[in-house]
Amino acid sequence: MFRAAVSVACTLAAISALSATAQASSTDSMPLVIQRVVTLGDSYSSGSGIHRNASSYDDHGPAAHSFGRSTRLGSSACQRELDETPGPRVAEQLDAESVFVACAGAAIREIPAQVRAAGISGDGDGTLITMTIGGNDLRTERNENWPDALLRCITTANCDRPEQNRMANFHEIRRDLTRIYVEIGDQYPGVMVRALAYPRLMQSDRWCEGVLGISRNEADFIDEQVDLLNREIEIATSIARVRTGADIRYVSVIDEFDNHGACRFWQRDRYVNDSVFGDSLRRSKLEDGTIREHWTNGPINVSTASFHPSSRGYDAYLDALQGSLALNVTG
């Protein structure tokens, strides 16, 4: 782990040296003009976590989009909250158009379809893209995805110890993210891209009182995996910025979420939900092409709002996005 951290630090230092001049010229350039804000990405962009029930979200996306390769944007239930998430709020503040394509469950491979669905015009001048992506691509040494890895930590003791529980594909995620960011920058050289980080989910103190089944060591382990993913996102954006010259930047949320993880004892202090129960939705396609919606509810039905930002968490995301744009606005 130490060698990996040193390697990442060296990579970031080299990229920073290459792009310092470009960053300075960008900062001193013409005043910021944003005419449209495009929200891409996964559940941390779509608004998952704002509501405990899937039935409370504004939109779940086109019924058929999950079943065709050319139209797949994410899961079968996008959980889009169209006015409380950072992109639409920034658009409202700037009197700009909001284009919302983010969908819960989206993986890196689905970002090109989201970009096409957004209908960005020309070279992207006047367009801000904001996104979170990469979390659904994580895989452990035992090939579990991120939600399953979290569940393992909650239901078994000392999940921080076995090597099989560590994320194993950071290199692939960096490669795939770099390719996606470069494609966006090459196609839309005038666009602004803000790749938002994922928050540290747990943030333990002496204990992790807010999450049943998670010890302090396990909470620290989970947050370490998030930090490692965020570092890959940061490297990928830096590489893409150097290669394309486009304004593609990583946005940290460490300060905005500091001391507000799911481990906090009082729910009011959490910007990240702990385990949440509520109704859920998925869609399936029958052989005759009919699309059927399946709603699940019950006192112990685990909601996908679990371990996603709360409403206050999305406020924190808004603060981070505004800071990355040097916007001094309220609302």
Backbone hydrogen bonds, N-H to C=O, Kabsch-Sander energy under -0.5 kcal/mol:
donor,donor_aa,acceptor,acceptor_aa,energy
5,A,1,M,-2.0
6,V,2,F,-2.4
7,S,3,R,-2.4
8,V,4,A,-2.4
9,A,5,A,-2.4
10,C,6,V,-2.4
11,T,7,S,-2.2
12,L,8,V,-2.5
13,A,9,A,-2.2
14,A,10,C,-2.2
15,I,11,T,-2.4
16,S,12,L,-2.6
17,A,13,A,-1.9
18,L,14,A,-1.8
19,S,15,I,-2.0
20,A,16,S,-0.8
23,Q,19,S,-2.4
24,A,20,A,-2.2
25,S,21,T,-2.3
26,S,22,A,-2.0
27,T,23,Q,-2.3
28,D,24,A,-1.8
29,S,26,S,-1.1
35,Q,33,V,-0.5
35,Q,126,G,-3.1
36,R,126,G,-1.8
37,V,97,E,-3.3
38,V,36,R,-0.5
38,V,128,L,-3.5
39,T,37,V,-0.6
39,T,99,V,-2.8
40,L,38,V,-0.7
40,L,130,T,-2.5
42,D,132,T,-2.0
45,S,42,D,-1.7
46,S,42,D,-2.1
47,G,43,S,-1.5
48,S,43,S,-1.5
49,G,51,H,-0.6
50,I,47,G,-2.1
54,A,279,D,-2.1
56,S,53,N,-1.7
57,Y,54,A,-1.4
58,D,80,R,-1.1
59,D,80,R,-1.4
65,H,62,P,-1.2
67,F,64,A,-1.7
68,G,65,H,-0.6
71,T,68,G,-1.2
72,R,68,G,-1.2
75,S,104,A,-3.0
78,C,60,H,-1.4
80,R,59,D,-3.1
81,E,46,S,-3.0
81,E,79,Q,-0.5
82,L,80,R,-0.6
85,T,81,E,-0.5
89,R,85,T,-1.8
90,V,86,P,-2.7
91,A,87,G,-2.5
92,E,88,P,-2.3
93,Q,89,R,-2.1
94,L,90,V,-1.9
95,D,92,E,-1.0
96,A,91,A,-3.2
97,E,35,Q,-2.7
99,V,37,V,-3.0
99,V,97,E,-0.5
100,F,98,S,-0.5
101,V,39,T,-2.7
101,V,99,V,-0.6
102,A,39,T,-1.6
103,C,41,G,-2.5
104,A,78,C,-1.8
106,A,103,C,-1.8
110,E,107,A,-1.8
111,I,108,I,-1.7
114,Q,110,E,-1.7
115,V,111,I,-2.8
116,R,112,P,-2.3
117,A,113,A,-2.3
118,A,114,Q,-1.6
119,G,115,V,-0.8
119,G,116,R,-1.0
120,I,115,V,-0.7
124,G,121,S,-1.8
126,G,190,G,-0.6
127,T,124,G,-2.2
128,L,36,R,-2.5
129,I,127,T,-0.5
129,I,192,M,-3.5
130,T,38,V,-2.6
130,T,128,L,-0.5
131,M,194,R,-1.9
132,T,40,L,-0.6
137,D,134,G,-1.2
138,L,135,G,-1.0
140,T,144,E,-2.1
141,E,166,R,-1.6
142,R,164,Q,-1.5
143,N,140,T,-2.1
146,W,138,L,-0.5
149,A,145,N,-2.2
150,L,146,W,-2.3
151,L,147,P,-2.4
152,R,148,D,-2.2
153,C,149,A,-1.8
154,I,150,L,-2.0
155,T,151,L,-2.2
156,T,152,R,-1.6
161,R,158,N,-1.6
165,N,162,P,-1.5
166,R,163,E,-1.7
168,A,139,R,-3.4
169,N,139,R,-0.7
173,I,169,N,-2.1
174,R,170,F,-2.6
175,R,171,H,-2.3
176,D,172,E,-2.7
177,L,173,I,-2.8
178,T,174,R,-2.6
179,R,175,R,-2.0
180,I,176,D,-2.0
181,Y,177,L,-2.8
182,V,178,T,-2.6
183,E,179,R,-2.3
184,I,180,I,-2.2
185,G,181,Y,-2.7
186,D,182,V,-2.8
187,Q,183,E,-2.2
188,Y,184,I,-2.8
190,G,123,D,-2.7
191,V,123,D,-0.6
191,V,188,Y,-1.9
192,M,127,T,-2.5
193,V,247,D,-3.0
194,R,129,I,-3.0
195,A,193,V,-0.5
195,A,249,R,-2.9
196,L,131,M,-2.6
196,L,194,R,-1.0
197,A,251,V,-2.5
201,L,199,P,-0.5
205,D,207,W,-1.9
210,G,263,C,-1.7
211,V,208,C,-1.1
212,L,210,G,-0.5
214,I,211,V,-1.7
215,S,213,G,-0.5
219,A,215,S,-2.6
220,D,216,R,-2.5
221,F,217,N,-2.1
222,I,218,E,-2.5
223,D,219,A,-2.3
224,E,220,D,-2.0
225,Q,221,F,-1.8
226,V,222,I,-1.7
227,D,223,D,-2.4
228,L,224,E,-2.2
229,L,225,Q,-2.1
230,N,226,V,-2.7
231,R,227,D,-2.0
232,E,228,L,-1.5
233,I,229,L,-2.0
234,E,230,N,-2.5
235,I,231,R,-2.3
236,A,232,E,-2.5
237,T,233,I,-2.3
238,S,234,E,-2.0
239,I,235,I,-2.6
240,A,236,A,-2.3
241,R,237,T,-2.4
242,V,238,S,-2.0
243,R,239,I,-2.4
244,T,240,A,-2.4
245,G,241,R,-2.2
247,D,191,V,-1.0
248,I,246,A,-1.9
249,R,193,V,-2.7
249,R,247,D,-0.6
251,V,195,A,-2.5
252,S,250,Y,-0.5
257,F,253,V,-1.8
258,D,254,I,-0.6
258,D,255,D,-0.8
260,H,257,F,-2.0
262,A,201,L,-3.3
263,C,202,M,-2.1
264,R,261,G,-1.5
269,D,266,W,-1.6
270,R,267,Q,-1.7
271,Y,260,H,-3.5
272,V,260,H,-0.8
273,N,308,H,-2.8
278,G,301,N,-2.1
280,S,296,T,-2.3
282,R,294,H,-1.7
284,S,292,R,-2.3
286,L,284,S,-0.5
286,L,290,T,-3.3
289,G,286,L,-2.1
292,R,284,S,-3.1
292,R,290,T,-0.6
294,H,282,R,-3.4
295,W,293,E,-0.6
296,T,280,S,-2.5
301,N,298,G,-1.4
302,V,300,I,-0.7
303,S,276,V,-3.0
306,S,303,S,-1.6
307,F,274,D,-1.0
308,H,305,A,-1.5
310,S,271,Y,-2.0
314,Y,310,S,-2.0
315,D,311,S,-1.5
316,A,312,R,-2.0
317,Y,313,G,-2.1
318,L,314,Y,-2.1
319,D,315,D,-2.2
320,A,316,A,-2.1
321,L,317,Y,-2.6
322,Q,318,L,-2.8
323,G,319,D,-2.3
324,S,320,A,-1.8
325,L,321,L,-0.9
325,L,322,Q,-0.8
326,A,322,Q,-0.5
326,A,323,G,-0.8
327,L,322,Q,-2.6
329,V,327,L,-0.6
